Amino acid sequence: MTTPGPVTDADGVLAEQLLRLTRRLHRVQRQHLQPVGITPAQARLLRVVAQYETAPRMADLAARLEVVPRAVTTLVDALEGAGRVRRVPDPANRRVVRVELTDLGRSTLRELRGARRAAAEDILAPLTTEQREALGMLLSALIDGAAGPARQEP
């Protein structure tokens, strides 16, 4: 009589691998952002502000970043203190505060692009071009699937 081998939980293993990769990506990204003098959360806020045609409201930023408004306030405080963004009153409603990039903020965004490319290259270095393309397609499928309706379990 043979004893069955251990049952592998392929989805659990895959989830753990994704978590480990995410932690590694954050660590590598922080290392590349350190010389720029900015945190990953601040970098993300700068990128989001830059995506708007006109200066966004703080509430717009909170919604886009999927965080509470207080978190945006903390990020904007730090970026404003560093001279990378500035708060401006909305011309139509002075009670509304908008956030716009400064020249230093735009310059920081250019530095961030280089830092992000370097971090991505560090992470993706072991992969061939074909493997990178396949990974990109797989990640897109996961992202698109997460945005769709919840999957029903059998």
N, C-alpha and C positions, 0 to 999 in steps of 0.2 A: 504494500500500500504506500503510495507516495503522498507526501504532504504538498498541497498546492503552494506555489511560490507567493510572495507578497503581491497583493493587488495594487497595481499602480493607479494613481489618480492623475491621469494625464492633464485634465483641466486644472487641477490644483497645482501641479508642477509648473504648468504654463503660467498660471497666475503668479506664482512665486518668482518665476524668471522675469516676468514683466515688472513686478515690484522691485526686484534687484536692479534691473536695468534702469528703471525710473530713478532710483536712489543714486545710481552711478551717474546718470545724466545730470541730475541736479548738482552733484558734487563737482563734476567736471565743469559744468556751466558756471558755478560759483567761482571756481579757480580762474576761469577766463574773464569773468566780470570784475574780479577784485581789482585789477589794475585800472579799470575804468572808474572804480569808486562807486559802484551801484549794486543793489541787490537784484536778484531775479524778479522779484515782485515789482520793484521800481522800473526795471527794464520793460516788463510787460505793460505797465501803465503807460510808459512813454510810447511804446509801439501802438497801443490802442489810441492814444490822443492823436498820434500822427495819421491815423486812418480816417479821421473826420475831416470833411471839407471846411467846416467852421468849428470854432472851439466848442467842445462838448460841455454839457452840464455835468456837475459832479454825479447826479443821479444817473445820467446816461453811462458814465464810466462804471458805476457800481453794477448796473444791469449787464453791461457788456462783459465785465470781469467776473460776474456771478458772485459778488461779495456784498457784504453789508456796507451801507454808505460810510460808516465810521472807518472802515478799512481803507476806503479811498481817501478819506480826509487825512489819515496818517501818512499814506504814501505821498499825497500831494504836498503835505507839510514838509516832508523830507526833501522832495524834489524842488520845491519852491525855495527852501533854505539853501539848497545847493545851486540855485539859479538856473535850473533846467526847465522849469515851468513857471507860469505866473497865473494868479487868479485875476479874472477880469469880470466886471459886472455885465450882465446881459443888457444890451441897449434897449430892449423892449420891456424888461422887467428887472429893475435894479435889485430885487430881492434874490434873483437867481444868479448863482456864481458859475462862471465858465472857466475852463482851464485851457491855456494855450501854451504851446512850446515856445521857448526862447531860442535865441541863436545857439546858446550853449546846449540846449536840449536837442536841437537838430544835429549839432556836432556829435553829441553823445550817441545819438541814434546811429550815426555812421560808424562810430567805434564799436557799438554793440553788434552791428551786422558782422563785422570782422571777428569779434569774439564768439558769436554764435556759430559762424562757419568753422572756426578753429575747434570749438567744443564738439560740433557734429563730426568733424573729421576725426577727432580723437576716438569718439564712440564707434564710428562706422569704418574705421581703418581696416579691421579684419575682413570686411566684406568686399566682394567684387562688385563691379558696376551692375551686373545682372542681379546679384543678390540684393543690392540696394534698391533697384527698381521693384523687385518682387516684394521686399519689405514695405516699400512705399504703398504698393497696391493693397497689401494685407492691412496695413494701418488705416488706409482710407476706408476699406471695407468695415473695419471695426468702428471707426469714427462715424461713418454713415449709418451703420446699424444701431449705434447707441442713440442717434438722433431720431430714429424711427420708433414705431410703436413697440411696446414691450413684448418680448417673445413669450409665448405661452409654453409652459413646461408640460410634457405629456402626463 
